[in-house]
Amino acid sequence: MAQKKRGLGKGLGALIGENVYTPKPVEEVVSTGAVAEIDIDKIKTNPYQPRSNFDDKSLEELAASIKELGIIQPITVKKIGIDKFQLISGERRLRAAKKAGLTKIPAYVRDINDEEVLAFALVENIQREDLNPIEIAISFQRLIDECNYTQEQLSEKTGKARSTISNYLRLLSLPAEIQAGLRNRKISMGHAKALITIEDKNTQLKLFYKVITNNLSVRETEQLVKNELNPEKKRKVKRTLPEFYKNVKDELSEKLERKIDIKLGNKGRGKLIINFSSEEDFRKLINQLKSDE
C-alpha cells in the first residue's frame, strides 16, 4: 500500500521533525533531514518564494536579535549540487543573518521536488509571518496551476478549510487597484470579501475608494455593499402647499374641528383628506357637512 502523503497543516514541525538540531559539517550532509552549518554564499534564494515584500525595519530588528542570540530556528534548504543549496523556507532569517554579518547558518537539508518546495515556502510564511492576502491567493493559485492540486488537496496540505481557500482565490478576480489595497494593508480580507459580492468592477472600485476615503470598518463596508445591492426606494420629496391650499386646509380644520390633509399630485390633481376617529365621529362629520349644504 502506498504511503499516504503527510499534510502540511500541522506546521513545519510535522514535516522536518521536532528534535533539537545538532549541526554537522556540510561535507557530512548526504541524507534528507540532516542539519548542517552552511556557508551563506552557497545558498540560492527560493524562486518559489510567495512573499514579495520584506520590511526593512523588521529585518533590522531580526538581525539585531540574531547578533545577540544567534539563529534559534534553522532555515530549510534543498541540496542542488556539490556545495550548492536552494532555500526552501526562512528567507527572512537568511537576509537578517547576512545583515548580522554571519557567514554560516544552520539549515535543515531536505530532498524534495519543486512541488513540495512551493508548499514548504507557503506554509512557512503563513505560520511564521503572515503573507498579505494577495500573496496567499497567488500561492494557492500556483499550487493549482503548477502542481495540479485540487482545492481539496490544498485543504489537506495547508490545514485551511476549502471555503477559506476559495475565498482567497476569489480575491484574484478583484480589480488591480483593490488587490494593491490588500497588498498595502489599506483594506483587510474582510473588506475585500464584502466588495467581491459586487459583480460590476466599476462599482467595486467606486465603493473601494469610499472605504479608503472614509476609513470605513468591515461592518460599515458590508452595510455599504448591502445598500448598493438593495437600494431603498427614494422617498418622494414632500411638496410645500401653495398658500391658497394651506389657507383652505387651516380654515376647514378649524371649522370641522378635526385634522385636514391636502395631497397635491401632478397637473393640479390631489386629495382632500378629512380624518375621523370612530363611526360615531364619522356620523358627526357627515352631519356637519350636510348642515353646511
C-alpha positions, 0 to 999 in steps of 0.5 A: 500500500502506498504511503499516504502523503503527510499534510502540511497543516500541522506546521513545519514541525510535522514535516522536518521533525521536532528534535533539537538540531545538532549541526554537522559539517556540510561535507557530512550532509548526504541524507534528507533531514540532516542539519548542517552549518552552511556557508551563506554564499552557497545558498540560492534564494527560493524562486518559489518564494510567495512573499514579495515584500520584506520590511526593512525595519523588521529585518533590522530588528531580526538581525539585531536579535540574531547578533545577540542570540544567534539563529534559534530556528534553522532555515530549510534548504534543498541540496542542488549540487556539490556545495550548492543549496536552494532555500526552501523556507526562512528567507527572512532569517537568511537576509537578517543573518547576512545583515548580522554579518554571519557567514554560516547558518544552520539549515535543515537539508531536505530532498524534495521536488519543486512541488513540495518546495512551493508548499514548504515556502507557503506554509512557512510564511503563513505560520511564521509571518503572515503573507498579505492576502494577495500573496496567499491567493497567488500561492494557492493559485500556483499550487493549482496551476503548477502542481495540479492540486485540487482545492481539496488537496490544498485543504489537506496540505495547508490545514485551511478549510476549502471555503477559506481557500476559495475565498482567497482565490476569489480575491484574484478576480478583484480589480488591480487597484483593490488587490494593491489595497490588500497588498498595502494593508489599506483594506483587510480580507474582510473588506475585500470579501464584502466588495467581491459580492459586487459583480460590476468592477466599476462599482467595486472600485467606486465603493473601494475608494469610499472605504479608503476615503472614509476609513470605513470598518468591515461592518460599515463596508458590508452595510455599504455593499448591502445598500448598493445591492438593495437600494431603498426606494427614494422617498418622494420629496414632500411638496410645500402647499401653495398658500391658497391650499394651506389657507383652505386646509387651516380654515376647514380644520378649524371649522370641522374641528378635526385634522385636514390633509391636502395631497397635491399630485401632478397637473393640479390633481390631489386629495382632500383628506378629512380624518375621523376617529370612530363611526360615531365621529364619522356620523358627526362629520357627515352631519356637519357637512350636510348642515353646511349644504 
